[in-house]
Amino acid sequence: MSASPVASSSAPARLPSFTIGPVTVAPGLALAPMSGVTDSPFRRLVKLASGDAVGLVVSEFISIELLTQRQLRTAIRMSFAEVERPVSVQLYGADVGRMVEAARMVEAAGADLLDINAGCPAPKIVRRGGGAGLLRDLPLLGRILEAVAGAVRIPVTVKIRNGWAEDSLNALESLRIAEESGAQAIAVHGRTRMQLYNGVADWDVVAEMKRHARIPVIGSGDILTAADALDRFGRTGCDGVMIGRGAIINPWIFRQIADEVAGREPFAPTWGDTVAVLRAYHEMLDAQYPPKVAPGRMKMMLSRLLKGFSYDPDLRATCLRMAQPTAMLDHVEATCRALGVLDVRRSVGAAAARDGEAAAA
Ligand SMILES: Cc1cc2nc3c(=O)[nH]c(=O)nc-3n(C[C@H](O)[C@H](O)[C@H](O)COP(=O)(O)O)c2cc1C
């Protein structure tokens, strides 16, 4: 579970930071939006694990249709705790009027930033023109950004892919439209919509956008270690990087990146740290959702975090067969104690992260 050594000689001596209007993102390390994953409990889990090294968190994408219909589950999905700030709420959809109405709701909920999703590849979303569908209609993307930027005071940002398909790459054109339409930062996942999550992310496009951009450019895709992050900063000169799947496997990754840059030994969580973070996550899930939600979410995290548990290769499978999160956690803790590997090497973060008062949605 420890971080890999830093390989790149062009890695920055300090982590970059940047501002989006009045919002400071320091360091320039963001938790990427992930539908079904980056709800408030998960974002606070990452803050518990990585502390101040997380410069920005982004919500999972939120439907403008469901939000403006006042669907309770969607409002809960938009909720966040004070400890998460700065926090960005991401919206998806293709209707300008509804987007404006939803944007006003995001602002009223107190979010620091509003992000427009122009990258989701899901067929049911692109079919209706939303997500990556907007990359096939950049004038519409421009109209959405302009209308929203004119309707709210919080900064508006956009997250794109590098194009719809290999023969229609248009990241620079998207950047130009975004800037002209009032977006104050842009994130890019260097895959096309047609690629989905296959192949590898193209970071040359991030470098190219950075060369042309007047607004901060945040790169996304395939950062799994501190070395990966520092290599991407060095190669592209981007203002920030976003980490998605790498933070599910290793929520300490932001802290490890900051440690590497500061010349400290990268934080290597003990199994005691892992159990502590998982227990806090369970508490946060139970506080936010009906009891039926926690088992599935806990299994998702346990299956990722116990992958490297070489002392007892059956532990993961045994936990995944259990129905109750408390039973899973007690079993992991008892196994670690019996093996003598339960020590908590360092505090896993402020209790405030767990107890943060949820802001109204
Ligand atoms: C499960 C999952 C859900 C995602 N949901 C969203 C989303 O709601 N909004 C968005 O802009 N990107 C979403 N993404 C894309 C990520 O934000 C990110 O750009 C992509 O996964 C590449 O980064 P990574 O390799 O660090 O995961 C999602 C990715 C995954 C794996």
The ligand as a Gaussian input file, in Angstrom:
#p B3LYP/6-31G(d) Opt

LIG

0 1
 C      -17.306000       4.912000     -11.657000
 C      -17.006000       6.206000     -12.366000
 C      -17.943000       7.208000     -12.382000
 C      -17.670000       8.435000     -13.028000
 N      -18.586000       9.434000     -12.954000
 C      -18.283000      10.658000     -13.456000
 C      -19.152000      11.776000     -13.251000
 O      -20.205000      11.677000     -12.592000
 N      -18.781000      12.976000     -13.801000
 C      -17.623000      13.126000     -14.521000
 O      -17.325000      14.229000     -15.002000
 N      -16.762000      12.092000     -14.693000
 C      -17.057000      10.880000     -14.159000
 N      -16.159000       9.858000     -14.277000
 C      -14.861000      10.115000     -14.933000
 C      -13.794000      10.498000     -13.891000
 O      -14.091000      11.743000     -13.290000
 C      -12.394000      10.576000     -14.508000
 O      -12.331000      11.622000     -15.446000
 C      -11.991000       9.264000     -15.202000
 O      -12.359000       8.144000     -14.423000
 C      -10.488000       9.201000     -15.473000
 O       -9.770000       9.384000     -14.288000
 P       -9.176000       8.169000     -13.379000
 O       -8.365000       7.303000     -14.284000
 O       -8.382000       8.899000     -12.330000
 O      -10.357000       7.429000     -12.823000
 C      -16.432000       8.629000     -13.684000
 C      -15.501000       7.591000     -13.675000
 C      -15.760000       6.398000     -13.027000
 C      -14.710000       5.324000     -13.029000

